[in-house]
């Protein structure tokens, strides 16, 4: 049961075993990649299951403002017998998926535009590599937090390719003066801050005059997101060569997809629900994504197994069952950083300490996520040691409900919601910040209580 009051939501615990099957809206990461690539595609196509969220809305609006013909339609939720109860519950409550028609032309008109990206890292960074293919003067700006998130390495890489681009001492806003031509060729860039820099160059690279050869000068963080970019590009007809994440080559080419594209459900968001069995005795199944997914966060199923859950991954579904008593573990989460907060909350109820390492780049996300995690679990009474690149959490046997600060970070709100399933009366502040990637999260979360209380 959830109680809403102004900007707060109070969560009441679930004391009995639950068995729920549901689906999740489309992936934000895939949506914004496909939207950008489709704008360059030679054929007009329809993208289905496009996520409705702040981040994807910023990308859609940017493409419209840049002159692309974007038609948006409501997507009817497909019927599946496995999730009949869920469809009956959610239908009519929310409309969180769209069909978008886009592609077939690239404007050569001169434009003078300011594009606002909010705190959407994918929109800001992907457009940096894309805008030089247009003609005009552009300002890419965002909210106060976006102006604190680094962009210099990407700007310097584009400048070395002949792009007239400047930032504000290494941070947004970014100014791009474009001539609809990028020389391309070879570029060297660091991969230690964000894989989104690499993905930005990759996606627009086929339209650079000499293609693109990206040399990554150090270890690349969040490698699965680069794999995702490669897979989506291949779906649109461009094959990327990746030599051990050190040299990534993109041929001069063009996107030539003729068939419609369906965006997978967002795995990162799915794992807020698939992690419920780590917190309370339950079985949760998510349909629409499973074996063969392009999303690297599928690796979190191995973490769930290590925590002691029974996990089944099939074609188009993932099912997790557990007794709510996870094990303490040590794990390197460099490849799956967006799930660190989820594991931190699970670890509150573990049988021993949990250590997470090699996620330094969490400090430059929507908030300093390492610091935020440490502050909020300390409020609950758990012991936590903060490291430069992670933390060690030592759980206690019981917790009193407190008010959890979310730092305008959607993943703080959704992760700590899990704790409320066991800590009766836990309060989440600024709960609507989930609008960044999952505006309907709380409607979905209510389904856990459906036909239960």
C-alpha positions as CSV (number, residue, x, y, z in Angstrom):
1,X,0.0,0.0,0.0
2,X,1.3,3.5,-0.9
3,X,0.2,6.8,0.7
4,X,0.9,9.9,-1.3
5,X,1.2,13.4,0.2
6,X,2.5,16.4,-1.7
7,X,6.0,15.3,-2.8
8,X,6.2,12.3,-0.5
9,X,5.1,8.7,-0.7
10,X,4.9,6.4,2.3
11,X,5.4,2.7,1.6
12,X,3.8,0.0,3.7
13,X,5.5,-3.4,3.9
14,X,4.2,-6.6,2.3
15,X,4.1,-9.5,4.9
16,X,3.0,-12.4,2.7
17,X,4.5,-14.2,-0.3
18,X,3.5,-12.6,-3.6
19,X,3.7,-14.0,-7.2
20,X,3.4,-11.3,-9.9
21,X,3.9,-11.2,-13.6
22,X,4.2,-7.9,-15.5
23,X,5.9,-6.0,-18.3
24,X,7.9,-2.8,-18.3
25,X,7.9,0.2,-20.7
26,X,10.6,0.6,-23.4
27,X,14.3,1.0,-22.7
28,X,15.4,4.6,-22.3
29,X,18.9,3.8,-23.6
30,X,17.6,2.0,-26.7
31,X,14.9,4.6,-27.3
32,X,17.3,7.5,-27.5
33,X,19.7,5.6,-29.7
34,X,17.0,4.4,-32.1
35,X,15.5,7.9,-32.3
36,X,18.8,9.5,-33.3
37,X,19.7,6.7,-35.7
38,X,16.2,6.7,-37.3
39,X,16.5,10.5,-37.9
40,X,19.5,9.6,-40.2
41,X,17.9,6.6,-41.7
42,X,17.2,6.7,-45.5
43,X,13.7,5.4,-45.0
44,X,10.9,6.6,-42.9
45,X,10.0,3.9,-40.3
46,X,7.9,3.5,-37.2
47,X,9.5,2.9,-33.9
48,X,7.2,1.0,-31.4
49,X,7.3,0.9,-27.6
50,X,9.0,4.3,-27.4
51,X,9.4,5.2,-23.8
52,X,7.5,8.2,-22.4
53,X,9.9,9.9,-20.0
54,X,11.8,13.2,-19.4
55,X,14.9,11.9,-21.2
56,X,13.2,10.6,-24.2
57,X,10.9,13.6,-24.4
58,X,14.0,15.8,-24.6
59,X,15.4,13.8,-27.5
60,X,12.0,13.8,-29.3
61,X,11.6,17.6,-28.9
62,X,15.2,18.2,-30.0
63,X,14.7,16.3,-33.2
64,X,11.4,18.2,-33.9
65,X,13.1,21.5,-33.2
66,X,15.9,20.6,-35.6
67,X,13.3,20.2,-38.4
68,X,12.8,16.5,-38.5
69,X,9.3,15.3,-39.3
70,X,8.4,13.4,-36.2
71,X,4.9,11.9,-35.9
72,X,3.9,10.5,-32.5
73,X,1.0,8.1,-31.8
74,X,-0.3,6.3,-28.8
75,X,0.7,2.7,-28.7
76,X,-1.8,0.1,-27.6
77,X,-0.4,-2.3,-25.0
78,X,-0.3,-5.8,-26.7
79,X,-2.2,-8.5,-24.9
80,X,-0.3,-11.4,-23.4
81,X,-2.0,-14.1,-21.4
82,X,0.9,-14.4,-19.0
83,X,0.3,-10.8,-17.8
84,X,-3.5,-10.7,-18.1
85,X,-3.9,-9.5,-14.4
86,X,-1.3,-6.8,-14.9
87,X,-2.9,-5.5,-18.1
88,X,-6.3,-5.4,-16.4
89,X,-4.7,-3.5,-13.5
90,X,-2.6,-1.0,-15.5
91,X,-4.8,-0.4,-18.6
92,X,-6.4,3.0,-18.4
93,X,-4.1,4.2,-15.5
94,X,-1.1,5.2,-17.6
95,X,0.0,5.7,-21.2
96,X,3.7,5.3,-21.1
97,X,4.5,3.9,-24.6
98,X,4.4,5.5,-28.0
99,X,4.8,4.8,-31.7
100,X,7.0,7.3,-33.5
101,X,7.4,7.7,-37.2
102,X,10.6,9.3,-38.3
103,X,13.4,9.2,-40.9
104,X,13.8,9.6,-44.7
105,X,15.3,13.1,-44.9
106,X,18.2,15.2,-43.5
107,X,17.6,18.9,-43.5
108,X,20.1,21.1,-45.2
109,X,18.5,24.3,-44.2
110,X,20.5,26.7,-42.0
111,X,19.3,26.6,-38.4
112,X,20.0,28.7,-35.4
113,X,18.7,26.8,-32.4
114,X,19.2,26.4,-28.6
115,X,18.4,22.8,-27.6
116,X,17.5,22.2,-23.9
117,X,18.4,18.7,-22.7
118,X,17.4,18.9,-19.0
119,X,19.5,16.4,-17.2
120,X,19.5,13.9,-20.0
121,X,23.0,12.7,-20.5
122,X,22.2,10.7,-23.6
123,X,20.5,13.7,-25.3
124,X,23.3,16.1,-24.5
125,X,26.1,13.8,-25.5
126,X,24.5,12.0,-28.5
127,X,23.6,15.4,-30.1
128,X,27.2,16.6,-29.8
129,X,28.2,14.1,-32.4
130,X,25.0,14.6,-34.5
131,X,24.7,18.3,-34.8
132,X,27.8,18.8,-37.0
133,X,25.9,16.8,-39.7
134,X,23.4,19.7,-39.9
135,X,24.0,23.3,-40.9
136,X,23.8,26.2,-38.5
137,X,24.7,27.4,-35.0
138,X,23.5,25.4,-32.1
139,X,23.7,25.8,-28.3
140,X,23.2,22.6,-26.3
141,X,22.3,23.4,-22.7
142,X,20.7,21.6,-19.7
143,X,19.7,22.1,-16.1
144,X,22.0,23.0,-13.3
145,X,23.1,19.4,-12.7
146,X,23.9,18.9,-16.4
147,X,26.1,22.0,-16.3
148,X,28.1,20.1,-13.7
149,X,28.5,16.9,-15.8
150,X,31.8,16.8,-17.8
151,X,31.8,17.0,-21.6
152,X,35.4,18.1,-22.4
153,X,36.7,14.7,-23.7
154,X,33.9,14.5,-26.3
155,X,34.2,18.1,-27.3
156,X,38.0,17.8,-27.8
157,X,37.5,14.6,-29.8
158,X,35.1,16.4,-32.2
159,X,37.3,19.4,-32.4
160,X,40.2,17.1,-33.6
161,X,37.9,15.9,-36.4
162,X,37.5,19.5,-37.6
163,X,34.2,20.4,-35.8
164,X,33.8,24.0,-34.6
165,X,32.7,23.2,-31.1
166,X,33.3,24.8,-27.7
167,X,32.2,24.1,-24.1
168,X,32.2,26.1,-20.9
169,X,35.5,25.1,-19.2
170,X,34.8,21.4,-19.8
171,X,31.1,21.5,-19.1
172,X,27.8,22.4,-20.9
173,X,26.6,24.6,-22.4
174,X,28.1,23.5,-25.7
175,X,28.2,25.6,-28.8
176,X,28.4,23.9,-32.2
177,X,28.9,25.8,-35.5
178,X,28.1,23.3,-38.2
179,X,28.6,23.1,-41.9
180,X,26.9,19.7,-42.5
181,X,30.3,18.2,-43.0
182,X,32.7,16.3,-40.7
183,X,36.1,15.2,-41.9
184,X,36.1,12.1,-39.8
185,X,39.1,9.8,-39.8
186,X,41.1,8.9,-36.6
187,X,40.3,10.2,-33.2
188,X,41.7,9.4,-29.7
189,X,39.4,9.7,-26.7
190,X,39.3,8.7,-23.0
191,X,36.7,6.1,-22.1
192,X,37.1,6.4,-18.3
193,X,34.4,9.1,-17.8
194,X,31.4,8.0,-19.9
195,X,30.8,5.4,-22.6
196,X,28.2,7.8,-24.0
197,X,31.0,9.8,-25.5
198,X,32.0,6.8,-27.5
199,X,28.4,6.0,-28.5
200,X,27.9,9.6,-29.7
201,X,30.8,9.3,-32.1
202,X,29.8,5.8,-33.2
203,X,26.2,6.6,-34.1
204,X,27.0,9.7,-36.3
205,X,30.3,8.3,-37.5
206,X,28.9,6.6,-40.7
207,X,28.0,10.1,-42.0
208,X,31.5,11.5,-41.4
209,X,33.4,11.9,-44.7
210,X,36.1,9.4,-43.9
211,X,34.1,7.2,-41.5
212,X,35.7,7.0,-38.1
213,X,38.4,5.1,-36.2
214,X,38.1,5.6,-32.5
215,X,41.1,4.8,-30.3
216,X,40.1,4.5,-26.6
217,X,43.1,5.8,-24.7
218,X,42.3,4.0,-21.4
219,X,39.9,1.5,-19.9
220,X,36.3,2.0,-21.2
221,X,33.6,2.1,-18.5
222,X,30.1,0.7,-19.1
223,X,31.2,-1.4,-22.0
224,X,27.8,-3.1,-22.5
225,X,26.4,0.3,-23.6
226,X,28.9,0.4,-26.4
227,X,27.8,-3.1,-27.4
228,X,24.2,-1.9,-27.4
229,X,25.1,1.0,-29.7
230,X,26.8,-1.5,-32.1
231,X,23.8,-3.8,-32.1
232,X,21.3,-1.0,-32.8
233,X,23.6,0.3,-35.6
234,X,23.8,-3.2,-37.1
235,X,20.0,-3.4,-37.0
236,X,20.0,-0.3,-39.3
237,X,22.6,-1.8,-41.6
238,X,26.0,-0.5,-40.3
239,X,28.5,-3.0,-39.0
240,X,31.0,-1.8,-36.4
241,X,34.3,-3.4,-35.8
242,X,35.4,-3.5,-32.1
243,X,38.9,-4.6,-31.2
244,X,38.8,-5.3,-27.5
245,X,37.2,-1.9,-26.8
246,X,40.6,-0.3,-27.7
247,X,39.9,0.5,-31.4
248,X,36.4,0.9,-32.7
249,X,36.0,1.4,-36.4
250,X,32.9,2.7,-38.2
251,X,32.8,2.7,-42.0
252,X,31.5,5.6,-44.1
253,X,28.0,4.4,-44.8
254,X,24.4,5.2,-44.2
255,X,21.5,3.7,-42.2
256,X,19.1,1.8,-44.5
257,X,16.5,0.0,-42.4
258,X,13.1,-0.4,-44.1
259,X,11.3,-2.4,-41.3
260,X,9.7,-1.0,-38.2
261,X,11.6,-1.3,-35.0
262,X,10.3,-2.3,-31.5
263,X,12.1,-1.1,-28.4
264,X,12.7,-3.7,-25.7
265,X,11.4,-3.2,-22.2
266,X,13.9,-1.4,-20.0
267,X,16.0,-4.0,-18.2
268,X,17.4,-1.5,-15.6
269,X,13.8,-0.6,-14.6
270,X,12.7,-4.2,-14.8
271,X,15.3,-5.1,-12.2
272,X,13.6,-2.9,-9.6
273,X,10.8,-5.5,-9.7
274,X,13.0,-8.6,-10.4
275,X,14.9,-7.7,-7.2
276,X,11.8,-7.8,-5.0
277,X,12.5,-11.5,-4.1
278,X,15.8,-10.4,-2.5
279,X,13.8,-8.2,-0.1
280,X,10.6,-10.2,0.6
281,X,9.6,-13.8,-0.1
282,X,8.2,-13.7,-3.7
283,X,8.3,-14.6,-7.3
284,X,8.4,-11.9,-10.0
285,X,8.3,-12.4,-13.7
286,X,8.9,-9.7,-16.3
287,X,7.8,-10.4,-19.9
288,X,8.9,-8.8,-23.2
289,X,12.7,-9.1,-22.6
290,X,15.0,-12.0,-21.9
291,X,17.6,-14.2,-23.6
292,X,19.1,-12.4,-26.6
293,X,18.5,-8.9,-25.2
294,X,20.8,-6.1,-26.4
295,X,20.9,-4.6,-22.9
296,X,24.1,-5.2,-21.0
297,X,22.2,-5.0,-17.6
298,X,21.2,-8.6,-18.2
299,X,24.4,-9.4,-16.4
300,X,22.6,-8.5,-13.1
301,X,20.8,-11.9,-13.2
302,X,24.2,-13.4,-12.3
303,X,24.3,-11.0,-9.3
304,X,20.8,-12.1,-8.3
305,X,21.9,-15.8,-8.5
306,X,24.9,-15.0,-6.3
307,X,22.6,-13.3,-3.8
308,X,20.8,-16.7,-3.6
309,X,17.8,-16.2,-5.9
310,X,16.5,-18.8,-8.3
311,X,16.6,-17.1,-11.8
312,X,15.1,-18.3,-15.1
313,X,15.9,-16.4,-18.3
314,X,13.9,-17.5,-21.4
315,X,13.0,-16.1,-24.8
316,X,11.0,-13.0,-23.9
317,X,10.9,-13.3,-20.1
318,X,12.9,-13.3,-16.9
319,X,11.6,-14.9,-13.7
320,X,13.2,-14.5,-10.2
321,X,12.2,-16.3,-7.0
322,X,13.7,-15.7,-3.5
323,X,13.0,-15.9,0.2
324,X,13.9,-12.2,1.0
325,X,17.2,-13.2,2.7
326,X,20.1,-12.4,0.3
327,X,23.7,-13.2,0.8
328,X,26.5,-10.7,1.3
329,X,28.7,-10.5,-1.8
330,X,31.7,-8.7,-3.3
331,X,31.2,-7.5,-6.8
332,X,32.8,-5.3,-9.5
333,X,29.9,-3.4,-11.1
334,X,31.8,-1.4,-13.7
335,X,29.7,-2.9,-16.5
336,X,26.4,-2.5,-14.8
337,X,26.7,0.8,-12.8
338,X,23.0,1.8,-13.0
339,X,22.1,-1.1,-10.8
340,X,24.5,-0.2,-7.9
341,X,21.8,1.6,-5.9
342,X,19.5,-1.4,-6.4
343,X,22.2,-3.7,-4.9
344,X,22.9,-1.3,-2.1
345,X,19.2,-1.5,-1.0
346,X,19.2,-5.3,-1.3
347,X,22.4,-5.4,0.8
348,X,20.5,-3.8,3.7
349,X,18.9,-7.2,4.3
350,X,21.9,-9.5,3.5
351,X,23.4,-12.0,5.9
352,X,26.8,-10.2,5.8
353,X,28.7,-7.3,4.3
354,X,28.4,-6.4,0.6
355,X,31.3,-4.6,-1.2
356,X,30.9,-2.8,-4.5
357,X,33.9,-1.5,-6.4
358,X,35.1,0.0,-9.7
359,X,32.1,2.4,-10.2
360,X,33.8,5.8,-9.8
361,X,31.8,7.2,-12.7
362,X,28.7,7.1,-10.5
363,X,30.0,10.3,-8.9
364,X,29.2,12.2,-12.1
365,X,25.7,10.9,-12.7
366,X,22.4,12.6,-11.9
367,X,23.9,13.1,-8.5
368,X,27.1,11.8,-6.8
369,X,25.5,8.4,-6.3
370,X,28.1,6.9,-4.1
371,X,27.8,9.7,-1.7
372,X,24.0,9.7,-1.8
373,X,23.9,5.9,-1.1
374,X,26.2,6.3,1.9
375,X,24.1,9.1,3.4
376,X,20.8,7.4,3.0
377,X,21.7,3.9,4.2
378,X,23.4,5.6,7.2
379,X,20.0,7.3,8.0
380,X,18.5,3.8,8.2
381,X,21.2,2.7,10.6
382,X,23.4,0.5,8.5
383,X,27.2,0.9,8.6
384,X,28.8,1.8,5.4
385,X,32.4,2.6,4.4
386,X,32.7,5.0,1.4
387,X,35.4,4.4,-1.1
388,X,36.5,6.5,-4.0
389,X,35.0,3.9,-6.4
390,X,32.4,2.2,-4.3
391,X,31.5,1.2,-0.8
392,X,31.2,-1.6,1.8
393,X,27.8,-1.9,3.4
394,X,27.4,-3.8,6.7
395,X,23.7,-4.6,7.4
396,X,21.8,-4.7,10.7
397,X,18.9,-7.0,11.7
398,X,16.2,-4.4,11.6
399,X,15.5,-0.8,10.6
400,X,13.2,2.0,11.6
401,X,11.3,3.9,8.9
402,X,13.0,7.1,7.9
403,X,12.5,9.7,5.2
404,X,14.8,9.0,2.2
405,X,16.2,11.9,0.2
406,X,16.4,11.3,-3.5
407,X,18.7,14.2,-4.7
408,X,16.5,14.6,-7.8
409,X,17.8,11.2,-8.9
410,X,15.2,8.7,-10.3
411,X,17.3,5.7,-9.4
412,X,17.6,6.7,-5.8
413,X,13.8,6.9,-5.6
414,X,13.1,3.6,-7.4
415,X,15.9,1.6,-5.6
416,X,14.9,2.7,-2.1
417,X,11.3,2.0,-2.8
418,X,12.3,-1.7,-2.5
419,X,13.3,-1.1,1.1
420,X,9.8,0.0,1.9
421,X,8.4,-3.4,1.0
422,X,10.2,-4.6,4.2
423,X,10.5,-1.5,6.4
424,X,7.0,-0.5,7.1
425,X,6.3,3.2,6.8
426,X,9.5,4.2,4.9
427,X,9.1,7.6,3.1
428,X,10.5,8.5,-0.3
429,X,10.9,12.2,-0.8
430,X,10.4,13.9,-4.2
431,X,9.0,10.7,-5.5
432,X,8.0,12.1,-8.9
433,X,11.7,12.4,-9.9
434,X,11.2,9.0,-11.4
435,X,9.8,10.9,-14.4
436,X,13.3,11.0,-15.8
437,X,13.1,7.4,-17.1
438,X,10.0,5.8,-15.6
439,X,7.2,8.3,-14.9
440,X,4.7,5.5,-14.3
441,X,6.9,3.6,-11.8
442,X,4.6,4.1,-8.9
443,X,1.6,2.8,-10.8
444,X,3.6,-0.3,-11.5
445,X,4.8,-0.5,-7.9
446,X,1.2,-0.5,-6.8
447,X,0.6,-3.7,-8.8
448,X,2.7,-5.5,-6.2
449,X,-0.1,-4.9,-3.7
450,X,-2.9,-5.8,-6.2
451,X,-5.3,-8.5,-4.9
452,X,-3.0,-8.8,-1.9
453,X,-4.1,-6.4,0.8
